[in-house]
Amino acid sequence: MRPLQSPPRRRWFSTAPASHNPPSAGRAAEQHCLRLLERASTPAALLQSLAFILKSGLHSNPLVLTRLFASSASAAPALLEPLVAALLNPSVAIDAFLVNTVIRAHATSPLPSVRPRAAAFFQLMLRSAVAPNKFTFPFLVKACAAMPGSPAVGLQAHAAALKFGFATDHYVSNTLIDMYSCFGGGFLGDARNVFDRMPKDSAVTWSAMIGGYVRGGMSSDAVELFREMQASGVRPDEVTVIGVLAAAADLGALELARWVGRFVQREGIGRSVMLCNALIDALAKCGDVDGAVAEFKGMEERTVVSWTLVIDALAMEGRGKESVGVFEEMKTAGVRPDDVAFMGVLTACSHAGMVDEGCRYFDSMKMEYGIEPKIEHYGCMVDMFGRAGMVERAMEFVRTMPMKPNPIIWRSLVAACRAHGRLEHATSEVLLDLDEEDKEGALQWHSEKLAIAFVLLRTPPGTQVRVVKNLRKMAMVEWPMAAVVA
């Protein structure tokens, strides 16, 4: 990996000071071009502006290029790379403002393949003797966060921020915390080091570290840090609350999720759609599906995510007909279902024994909505046929799948055969696949049975037992266990 601070090479750009004050003859053209770019909200409008730029000879004007690249990032992300490659040439007198815009445009691109290129422009910035400033590093570090497989680039960016004296800047430090969190659990210590060394007078800083702990699977630490935040007197904001709700969902901490809901109301924190969705998700994953439904009904605005969370929650609790009803309600409301929503409704049909409805929903994915079913959708169908005792149909469905069945589908099929006394259908090929490819899953299956047996033996009759786990991942393979718990 080439270091970010590479030795000087031949200059790609002119290092003469950029002039943003052209002669009066070109001033009117420049201003007209800037107005065109400001209004360019579609690829077609952007290309029209580009034609005017070329016709007016403004293709080397730094201010025009800055606005062009910024507009491209939002209006036509796919055009950003070709435009930069064609127009950012040695005839352009660049400055930090222009390069920062290019770095930002890449770092915030909706196209994952474009984001890593931000680091390359920082290298060119250094080789062109253009000094970075405090606006350079937040977006450079943000781009590095999008490359969790290349943490060395992020470490180099941090080193550069230290060298140029911007590592202690509030915005830079917050993005460094987020970057190290994105790199995984092994770098959470680095994130905490940055956090411990900076002022903690902003909810943004606390939220970044809390979110990092949740992302790294350290939800207990996230909750503990939230308590420290409250003791410090810093008022949590919406992002903080969403992070704590994610931690509560991960831990199965129902009382914490409910407390956060009351806290939001008491503190007057804005109940955005995203926050309400996080609360619905936490309540549902902690076992309070009725609470999740009540929260959903109280929302003024709902997205497809809101509907899907409730569809999933009802389906996972075995309330399949209610779940299907919510799915139909969603369509009536004019909300277009996505592939995740179809996962929920197919699971609901499976749990409710609604085979014909499930088949219609599956067929409508491609025929009515143009959604190509994924292997997870095929797995839901196999599970549905298996639960209904339609073992031969499940086997035939697996044989005609357009992709190779994964171990989850094989396990679902074997479970169906076992449950309906048709174990002869679980061929040696299936058992071989399970033995070789999914020993870990089998071990988890038996460990859960032992855990539930232990709980039932050690608790008095009538005691409420709550099983908390990732139901989305387990739904297709653990329905016999669900029956045991019930």
Secondary structure, DSSP 8 states (H G I E B T S, - for coil): ---SS----S-SSB-S-------HHHHHHHHHHHHHHHH--SHHHHHHHHHHHHHTT-TT-HHHHHHHHHHHHHH-HHHHHHHHHHH-STTSB--HHHHHHHHHHHHT-S-TTTTTHHHHHHHHHHHTT----TTHHHHHHHHHHT-TT-HHHHHHHHHHHHHTT-TTSHHHHHHHHHHHHHT-GGGHHHHHHHHHTS---SHHHHHHHHHHHHHTT-HHHHHHHHHHHHHHT----HHHHHHHHHHHHHHT-HHHHHHHHHHHHHHT----HHHHHHHHHHHHHTT-HHHHHHHHHT-SS--HHHHHHHHHHHHHTT-HHHHHHHHHHHHHTT----HHHHHHHHHHHHHHT-HHHHHHHHHHHHHHH-----HHHHHHHHHHHHHTT-HHHHHHHHHT-SS---HHHHHHHHHHHHHTT-GGGS-HHHHHHHHHH-HHHHHHHHHHHHHHHHHHHHS-TT------S-HHHHTTT-HHHHHHH-
